[in-house]
């Protein structure tokens, strides 16, 4: 667990108070020179900012990189009575960026984090939210950005059902690994998967697993807002997609090309739902090609 311990020691806890009075500790990590462009990394479900560990060192050599465990994930607090939503996660991110005096930034997001990014884009375009920080480019990795083509796996459906809280409590590492093996084409090392599982269980994460999964319904209810944020974004944007992902693979990539004018996409063959973990170098190559093309790197 050496890398996981190092990941924690190099981060810090940010205290955020939500509008309803919920006060929570949130794990935040940043590195890289402050005069480099700022890159915000937004993780997916059900994991945490640790997902970015395979590409962290390379990114921090070129960017001022910021990431965090969103509320309910990783090392951050996981309250049972919290109104989990993408809007709340976006509020949290805006607060963290403000605390770090960030005025301009770029996004690299994955899965659940893609929809948080879509909410941030929507706020920027509609002059909403509490942040004056401007997003100048966005890279999306596999995620349910178009809810009409997402293909949830069985465990997601079960967690979303009325029995979801029981399913969450009964979840074991063996079941977790079995589901990860389904969504990833490249097998993730068992040692690393156990770290993911440890982070999910941290702060009694099993108590809120079924609440986090409600994001699937939220995506459908807010489809026009969040898809509209992508179709009208006037800054550089790219979709890097592991095509073998059974949840948001090739069909999601094809839908992106249909809806996004002059779309910039990268199709990763024989890669599943976690491209930054399954094929970190391919993701880095694609991302840096995009950033260099748009003269984002100094």
C-alpha positions as CSV (number, residue, x, y, z in Angstrom):
1,X,0.0,0.0,0.0
2,X,3.1,2.3,-0.3
3,X,1.7,4.3,-3.2
4,X,-1.6,4.8,-1.5
5,X,0.0,6.1,1.7
6,X,2.2,8.4,-0.4
7,X,-0.9,9.7,-2.2
8,X,-2.6,10.6,1.1
9,X,0.5,12.2,2.7
10,X,1.0,14.5,-0.3
11,X,-2.6,15.8,-0.1
12,X,-4.5,17.9,2.4
13,X,-8.0,18.3,3.8
14,X,-10.2,21.2,2.7
15,X,-13.2,22.1,4.9
16,X,-16.2,22.9,2.8
17,X,-19.6,24.1,4.1
18,X,-22.5,23.5,1.7
19,X,-25.5,25.9,1.5
20,X,-27.6,23.6,3.7
21,X,-25.1,23.8,6.5
22,X,-23.3,20.5,5.9
23,X,-19.7,20.9,6.9
24,X,-17.3,18.3,5.5
25,X,-13.7,17.5,5.1
26,X,-12.6,16.9,1.5
27,X,-9.3,15.4,0.4
28,X,-7.4,17.7,-2.1
29,X,-4.1,17.2,-3.8
30,X,-2.1,19.6,-6.0
31,X,1.4,19.6,-7.5
32,X,3.4,21.3,-10.3
33,X,4.6,24.8,-10.8
34,X,2.0,27.5,-10.1
35,X,3.0,29.4,-13.2
36,X,2.1,26.5,-15.5
37,X,-1.4,26.1,-16.8
38,X,-3.8,24.7,-14.2
39,X,-5.3,21.3,-14.9
40,X,-8.3,20.0,-12.9
41,X,-8.7,16.2,-12.7
42,X,-12.2,14.9,-11.9
43,X,-12.5,11.3,-11.0
44,X,-15.3,8.8,-11.6
45,X,-17.6,6.4,-9.7
46,X,-17.0,4.5,-7.5
47,X,-13.4,5.2,-7.1
48,X,-11.4,8.4,-6.3
49,X,-8.7,10.8,-7.2
50,X,-6.2,7.9,-6.9
51,X,-7.4,6.9,-10.4
52,X,-5.0,9.6,-11.7
53,X,-1.9,8.1,-10.0
54,X,-0.6,6.4,-13.1
55,X,-0.4,9.7,-15.1
56,X,0.1,12.1,-12.2
57,X,3.9,12.6,-12.4
58,X,3.8,13.2,-16.1
59,X,1.0,15.7,-15.8
60,X,2.6,17.6,-12.9
61,X,5.7,18.1,-14.9
62,X,3.8,20.3,-17.4
63,X,0.8,21.6,-15.4
64,X,-0.2,22.9,-12.1
65,X,-2.5,19.9,-11.4
66,X,-5.4,19.9,-8.9
67,X,-7.5,16.9,-8.0
68,X,-9.8,15.9,-5.1
69,X,-12.0,13.1,-3.8
70,X,-15.5,14.4,-4.2
71,X,-17.9,14.2,-1.3
72,X,-18.8,10.5,-0.7
73,X,-15.6,9.2,-2.4
74,X,-12.1,8.2,-1.4
75,X,-10.6,9.9,1.7
76,X,-13.3,12.6,1.8
77,X,-16.3,12.5,4.2
78,X,-19.2,10.3,3.4
79,X,-22.2,11.6,5.3
80,X,-25.4,9.4,5.2
81,X,-27.7,12.4,5.3
82,X,-26.1,14.4,2.5
83,X,-28.1,15.4,-0.7
84,X,-25.6,13.9,-3.2
85,X,-25.9,15.5,-6.6
86,X,-23.7,16.7,-9.4
87,X,-24.6,20.3,-8.5
88,X,-23.2,19.8,-5.0
89,X,-20.0,18.3,-6.4
90,X,-19.6,21.3,-8.7
91,X,-20.2,23.7,-5.8
92,X,-17.4,21.9,-3.9
93,X,-15.0,22.1,-6.9
94,X,-15.7,25.8,-7.3
95,X,-14.9,26.4,-3.7
96,X,-11.6,24.4,-3.9
97,X,-10.6,26.4,-7.0
98,X,-11.4,29.7,-5.3
99,X,-9.4,28.6,-2.2
100,X,-6.4,28.1,-4.4
101,X,-6.9,31.4,-6.2
102,X,-7.4,29.7,-9.6
103,X,-8.8,32.0,-12.3
104,X,-8.2,29.9,-15.4
105,X,-8.0,26.2,-15.8
106,X,-8.4,23.1,-18.1
107,X,-10.3,19.9,-17.3
108,X,-9.5,16.2,-17.7
109,X,-12.4,14.1,-16.4
110,X,-13.6,10.5,-16.3
111,X,-17.0,8.8,-15.9
112,X,-19.0,10.5,-13.1
113,X,-16.5,13.3,-13.3
114,X,-17.5,13.9,-16.9
115,X,-21.0,15.0,-15.8
116,X,-19.5,17.2,-13.1
117,X,-17.5,18.8,-15.8
118,X,-20.6,19.2,-17.9
119,X,-22.3,21.0,-15.0
120,X,-19.3,23.3,-14.6
121,X,-19.4,24.0,-18.4
122,X,-23.1,24.8,-18.2
123,X,-22.5,27.2,-15.3
124,X,-19.8,29.0,-17.3
125,X,-22.0,29.3,-20.4
126,X,-25.0,30.5,-18.5
127,X,-23.1,32.8,-16.0
128,X,-24.3,30.7,-13.0
129,X,-22.5,29.3,-10.0
130,X,-20.1,31.0,-7.6
131,X,-16.9,30.9,-9.6
132,X,-15.2,33.4,-11.8
133,X,-12.6,30.9,-12.9
134,X,-12.8,30.2,-16.6
135,X,-12.5,26.8,-18.3
136,X,-10.3,27.0,-21.4
137,X,-10.3,23.3,-22.6
138,X,-11.9,20.0,-21.7
139,X,-10.9,16.4,-22.2
140,X,-13.4,13.7,-21.4
141,X,-12.6,10.0,-20.8
142,X,-15.2,7.2,-20.8
143,X,-18.4,8.3,-19.2
144,X,-22.2,8.6,-19.5
145,X,-22.3,12.0,-21.2
146,X,-25.3,10.9,-23.3
147,X,-27.6,9.0,-21.1
148,X,-29.6,7.6,-24.0
149,X,-26.8,5.3,-25.0
150,X,-25.3,4.3,-21.7
151,X,-25.5,0.6,-20.9
152,X,-25.5,0.1,-17.1
153,X,-24.2,-3.2,-15.8
154,X,-26.2,-5.4,-13.4
155,X,-24.6,-4.1,-10.2
156,X,-25.5,-0.5,-11.1
157,X,-29.1,-1.5,-11.7
158,X,-29.3,-3.3,-8.4
159,X,-27.8,-0.4,-6.5
160,X,-30.3,1.9,-8.1
161,X,-33.2,-0.4,-7.0
162,X,-35.2,-0.1,-3.8
163,X,-32.9,-2.8,-2.3
164,X,-29.8,-0.8,-3.2
165,X,-28.8,-0.2,0.4
166,X,-28.8,-3.9,1.1
167,X,-26.8,-4.6,-2.0
168,X,-24.2,-2.0,-1.0
169,X,-23.9,-3.5,2.5
170,X,-23.5,-7.0,1.1
171,X,-20.8,-5.9,-1.5
172,X,-17.5,-7.8,-1.1
173,X,-14.1,-7.3,-2.6
174,X,-14.7,-10.5,-4.6
175,X,-17.9,-9.0,-6.2
176,X,-16.1,-5.7,-6.7
177,X,-13.3,-7.3,-8.6
178,X,-15.7,-9.4,-10.7
179,X,-17.5,-6.2,-11.8
180,X,-14.2,-4.4,-12.5
181,X,-13.0,-7.3,-14.6
182,X,-16.2,-6.9,-16.7
183,X,-15.7,-3.2,-17.4
184,X,-12.0,-3.2,-18.0
185,X,-10.4,-4.9,-21.0
186,X,-6.9,-4.7,-19.5
187,X,-6.9,-6.5,-16.2
188,X,-6.0,-4.1,-13.3
189,X,-3.5,-5.6,-10.9
190,X,-5.1,-7.1,-7.8
191,X,-2.9,-5.0,-5.5
192,X,-4.2,-1.8,-7.1
193,X,-7.8,-3.0,-7.1
194,X,-7.5,-3.7,-3.3
195,X,-6.4,-0.1,-2.9
196,X,-9.6,1.1,-4.8
197,X,-11.7,-1.2,-2.5
198,X,-10.0,0.2,0.6
199,X,-10.8,3.8,-0.5
200,X,-14.4,2.8,-1.2
201,X,-14.7,1.3,2.3
202,X,-12.9,4.3,4.0
203,X,-15.2,6.3,6.2
204,X,-17.9,3.6,5.9
205,X,-18.5,4.1,2.2
206,X,-20.9,1.1,2.1
207,X,-23.5,3.3,3.9
208,X,-23.8,5.7,1.0
209,X,-23.0,3.6,-2.1
210,X,-26.7,3.3,-3.1
211,X,-27.1,7.1,-2.7
212,X,-24.2,7.9,-5.0
213,X,-25.6,5.7,-7.8
214,X,-28.6,8.0,-8.1
215,X,-26.5,10.0,-10.5
216,X,-27.8,7.7,-13.2
217,X,-31.3,9.1,-12.8
218,X,-30.0,12.6,-12.4
219,X,-28.3,12.4,-15.8
220,X,-31.5,11.5,-17.5
221,X,-33.4,14.3,-15.7
222,X,-30.8,17.0,-16.7
223,X,-30.0,15.6,-20.1
224,X,-30.7,18.8,-22.1
225,X,-28.7,21.0,-19.8
226,X,-25.6,18.8,-19.7
227,X,-25.6,17.7,-23.3
228,X,-26.3,21.3,-24.3
229,X,-23.2,22.3,-22.3
230,X,-21.1,20.1,-24.7
231,X,-22.7,21.0,-27.9
232,X,-22.4,24.8,-27.3
233,X,-18.9,24.8,-25.6
234,X,-16.8,27.1,-27.8
235,X,-13.3,26.1,-26.4
236,X,-11.2,23.1,-27.4
237,X,-12.7,19.8,-26.3
238,X,-11.8,16.2,-26.9
239,X,-13.3,12.8,-26.1
240,X,-10.8,9.9,-25.5
241,X,-12.7,6.7,-25.4
242,X,-11.8,3.1,-24.6
243,X,-14.0,1.4,-27.2
244,X,-14.4,-2.0,-25.4
245,X,-16.1,-0.4,-22.4
246,X,-19.5,-2.2,-22.0
247,X,-21.0,0.9,-20.2
248,X,-19.9,3.9,-22.3
249,X,-17.7,2.6,-25.1
250,X,-18.0,2.7,-28.8
251,X,-21.7,3.6,-28.9
252,X,-20.9,6.7,-26.7
253,X,-18.1,7.6,-29.0
254,X,-20.4,7.4,-32.1
255,X,-23.0,9.5,-30.3
256,X,-20.4,12.1,-29.5
257,X,-19.5,12.3,-33.2
258,X,-23.2,12.7,-34.1
259,X,-23.9,15.5,-31.7
260,X,-20.6,17.5,-31.4
261,X,-19.8,19.6,-34.4
262,X,-16.2,19.1,-35.8
263,X,-15.6,16.6,-32.9
264,X,-12.1,15.8,-31.8
265,X,-12.0,12.2,-30.7
266,X,-9.5,9.4,-29.9
267,X,-10.6,5.8,-30.1
268,X,-8.6,3.5,-28.0
269,X,-8.8,-0.1,-29.2
270,X,-8.8,-3.0,-26.8
271,X,-9.3,-0.6,-23.8
272,X,-12.3,-0.6,-21.4
273,X,-13.8,1.8,-19.0
274,X,-10.7,3.0,-17.1
275,X,-8.3,4.1,-19.9
276,X,-6.1,6.2,-17.6
277,X,-5.4,3.0,-15.6
278,X,-5.6,0.4,-18.4
279,X,-3.5,2.3,-20.9
280,X,-1.9,5.4,-19.2
281,X,0.6,6.1,-21.9
282,X,-2.0,6.0,-24.7
283,X,-4.1,8.5,-22.7
284,X,-1.1,10.7,-22.1
285,X,-0.2,10.6,-25.8
286,X,-3.7,11.5,-26.9
287,X,-4.0,14.3,-24.3
288,X,-0.7,15.9,-25.1
289,X,-1.4,15.8,-28.8
290,X,-4.6,17.7,-28.1
291,X,-2.9,20.2,-25.7
292,X,-0.1,20.9,-28.1
293,X,-2.5,21.2,-31.1
294,X,-4.3,24.0,-29.2
295,X,-1.1,25.6,-27.8
296,X,-2.2,25.0,-24.2
297,X,1.2,24.0,-23.0
298,X,3.7,26.8,-22.3
